[in-house]
Amino acid sequence: MRIVLAGPQADRDRLRRELLDAGFDIVAETDARPSPADGVPAADAIVEATPSGHASVLRSRSLSGDVVTEALTAREQEVLAHVAEGMSNKAIAGALGISDQTVKFHVAAIIGKLGASNRTDAVRRAIRRGLVVI
């Protein structure tokens, strides 16, 4: 996957190492957050490095060519990591100190944002986009 990396220099440096170790190809970097109107030639995704240690996909092309323009929130990324570990909504709720209904809401949002049909498909798509490393 070809990636444009965005964010502050120190955060890009940290994330660049991780992405290169995982086999991704970084084709460009910027300290500015690109807008959806900017276009990303020769890239499959724009990834924003954040100080919190998370990476948000600002835009990604799926295998079908669809473009995902809404990034996952930090909490959705946390929930997604637990879903990828195979945890139930109830177990995720306990781990994060939130209600299982809130977890259900986050899972639905994740599925919608990733264009997935279910939890398993969401994890598969997240792994392909580099949102989850297992």
C-alpha positions as CSV (number, residue, x, y, z in Angstrom):
1,M,0.0,0.0,0.0
2,R,1.3,3.5,-0.9
3,I,0.8,6.0,1.8
4,V,1.0,9.8,2.2
5,L,2.0,10.5,5.8
6,A,0.7,13.7,7.5
7,G,1.3,15.3,10.9
8,P,4.1,16.8,13.0
9,Q,7.7,15.8,12.2
10,A,8.3,13.9,15.4
11,D,5.1,11.9,15.1
12,R,5.7,11.2,11.4
13,D,9.2,9.9,12.3
14,R,7.8,7.4,14.8
15,L,5.0,6.3,12.5
16,R,7.3,6.1,9.5
17,R,9.4,3.5,11.2
18,E,6.4,1.4,12.0
19,L,4.9,1.6,8.6
20,L,8.2,0.8,6.8
21,D,8.7,-2.2,9.1
22,A,5.2,-3.4,8.2
23,G,6.0,-3.2,4.5
24,F,4.1,-0.1,3.5
25,D,5.5,2.3,0.9
26,I,5.5,6.0,2.0
27,V,5.3,8.1,-1.2
28,A,5.0,11.6,0.4
29,E,5.0,13.4,3.7
30,T,3.5,16.7,4.8
31,D,3.1,18.5,8.1
32,A,-0.2,19.9,7.0
33,R,-3.4,17.9,7.2
34,P,-4.6,17.4,3.5
35,S,-8.2,18.2,2.7
36,P,-10.3,15.7,0.7
37,A,-10.2,18.2,-2.3
38,D,-6.3,18.0,-2.5
39,G,-6.2,14.7,-4.2
40,V,-3.5,12.1,-3.6
41,P,-1.9,10.9,-6.8
42,A,-0.1,7.6,-6.6
43,A,-1.2,6.9,-3.0
44,D,-3.7,4.4,-1.6
45,A,-4.1,6.3,1.7
46,I,-3.4,9.4,3.7
47,V,-2.4,8.6,7.2
48,E,-2.2,11.3,9.9
49,A,0.4,10.7,12.7
50,T,-0.9,11.9,16.1
51,P,0.9,12.7,19.4
52,S,-1.3,10.1,21.2
53,G,0.5,7.3,19.4
54,H,-2.5,6.6,17.1
55,A,-2.6,6.9,13.4
56,S,-5.8,8.1,11.7
57,V,-6.6,7.2,8.1
58,L,-7.8,10.5,6.6
59,R,-8.5,9.0,3.3
60,S,-8.1,5.5,1.9
61,R,-8.9,3.7,-1.4
62,S,-10.5,0.3,-0.9
63,L,-9.9,-2.5,-3.3
64,S,-13.1,-1.5,-5.2
65,G,-11.8,2.1,-5.5
66,D,-14.2,3.6,-3.1
67,V,-12.8,6.4,-1.0
68,V,-13.2,6.5,2.8
69,T,-13.1,10.2,3.9
70,E,-14.1,10.0,7.6
71,A,-11.3,9.0,10.0
72,L,-11.9,6.8,13.0
73,T,-12.0,8.6,16.3
74,A,-9.4,7.7,19.0
75,R,-12.1,5.8,20.9
76,E,-13.2,3.9,17.7
77,Q,-9.6,3.0,17.2
78,E,-9.4,1.6,20.8
79,V,-12.6,-0.4,20.3
80,L,-11.4,-1.7,16.9
81,A,-8.2,-2.9,18.5
82,H,-10.2,-4.9,21.0
83,V,-12.6,-6.2,18.3
84,A,-9.5,-7.4,16.4
85,E,-8.5,-9.4,19.5
86,G,-11.8,-11.2,19.3
87,M,-13.3,-9.6,22.4
88,S,-17.1,-9.4,22.8
89,N,-18.9,-6.1,23.3
90,K,-19.3,-6.9,27.0
91,A,-15.6,-7.6,27.4
92,I,-14.6,-4.4,25.5
93,A,-17.0,-2.4,27.7
94,G,-15.3,-3.8,30.8
95,A,-11.8,-3.1,29.5
96,L,-12.7,0.5,28.5
97,G,-15.0,1.3,31.4
98,I,-18.0,2.1,29.2
99,S,-21.4,0.5,28.7
100,D,-21.9,-2.4,26.2
101,Q,-24.4,-0.2,24.4
102,T,-21.7,2.4,23.9
103,V,-19.4,-0.3,22.5
104,K,-22.3,-1.4,20.2
105,F,-22.6,2.2,19.0
106,H,-18.8,2.5,18.3
107,V,-18.7,-0.9,16.5
108,A,-21.6,0.2,14.2
109,A,-19.8,3.5,13.5
110,I,-16.6,1.6,12.7
111,I,-18.4,-0.8,10.3
112,G,-20.0,2.2,8.6
113,K,-16.8,4.2,8.2
114,L,-14.9,1.2,6.9
115,G,-17.7,0.2,4.5
116,A,-17.7,-3.3,6.1
117,S,-20.6,-5.7,6.3
118,N,-19.9,-7.0,9.8
119,R,-17.2,-7.1,12.6
120,T,-15.0,-9.6,10.9
121,D,-15.1,-7.6,7.6
122,A,-14.3,-4.4,9.6
123,V,-11.2,-6.0,11.1
124,R,-10.1,-7.4,7.7
125,R,-10.5,-4.0,6.1
126,A,-8.7,-2.3,9.0
127,I,-5.8,-4.6,8.8
128,R,-5.5,-4.0,5.0
129,R,-5.5,-0.2,5.7
130,G,-2.9,-0.4,8.5
131,L,-5.4,0.6,11.2
132,V,-4.8,-2.6,13.1
133,V,-1.6,-4.5,13.5
134,I,-2.0,-8.1,14.7
